[in-house]
Amino acid sequence: LERLVSDLKVDEVVFGYSDVTHEYVMHLASRVMATGASFKLLGPKETMLQSKKPCIGVVASRTGAGKSQTSRRVVEILKGWGKKVVSVRHPMPYGDLA
């Protein structure tokens, strides 16, 4: 992490992941800030979408809880009622990010 920040002359690191402890996030923040870069967590104003249409949110506190399957079922039900449906997925990084 430190080498990437230094080699790429990174000014700001934005953390976006779930299923980690507060301690883990803060240790990463400390490592980033020790390089001179800023560390940021995005809040609701920066991540929520605005809509004039009714919205349904499918959320969970961990990976693997069934959000995708639930979302597909909700879409199926709404389409069955003749509703026009758009599904938006919050992007999350997965896999080896190093």
N, C-alpha and C positions, 0 to 999 in steps of 0.2 A: 504494500500500500504506500508506504513512505517513498519507495523508489519511483513508483508510478507518478505520484504527485510531483516529485522533484523533476523527474525526466521530462514529463509533459508540461511542466510549468503551470500546474493547476492552481487556480485562484480560489475555487469553491468546490467542495464535495457535498453532494446532496444525498442523504440517506433515504432509501425507499425500500423497505422490506418488512416482513412480518415474522412472527414466531421467534423473536429474539428477546432477550431480557434487557431491561433498562441498563443494567451493568455492562452488557456487551456493547450496546449503542454508545454509552458514555466513554468506554475505553477506546472505541474507534474514533470518537470525537476528539479525545485527547491526543491520539496518535496523529490525526489529521492536523489539528491546530499546532502541534509541535513542529510541523513542517512549515508553518507560516500561512497555510491555506485556511479558509473559513470552512466551517461545518454547518450544514443546514438540514433541518427537518421541515418538510412542507406541511402546512396546515390546511384546514378546510377551505379557506378562501382561495388557495392556490390549486386545490385538487378537485373541488366539486364543480360539476357542470350545472349551468343554469338551464331551466326548461320552462316553457309556458304550458307544457303538457303534463298530465299526471305521471308520476314516476313510482317505480317499485324498486327498493334496494334489497339485494340479497347479500347478507354479510355474515361473517363468522370470525371467531377469535383465533382460528388456526388454519393452517393448510390441511387439506384432505378432509374437510368437514362436509363436503358435498355441495358446495356453492354452485359449481358448474351444472351438476345434474339438476339441482333445484331450479336454477335459472332456465334451463331447457324446458323443464316441466311447466313453469310459470308461462313461458312464451307459448308453449303448446296449448295451454288452457285458454289464454287470452285470444290466440288466433282462432280457436274453436268457438269463441264468442263473437267472432267477426271483427275483432279489434286489429288495427294496424300496429305492429309491434317493432320496436327497434331495441336491440340489445347492445349495451356498451359495457365493455370489460375494463376494469381498472388495470393498467399494465403493471406487472410485477416481474422483476428479474428472477430467473430460476437458473439452477445449475452452477457451474464453476465460473465465478465472475472475475477471477484473478487474471 
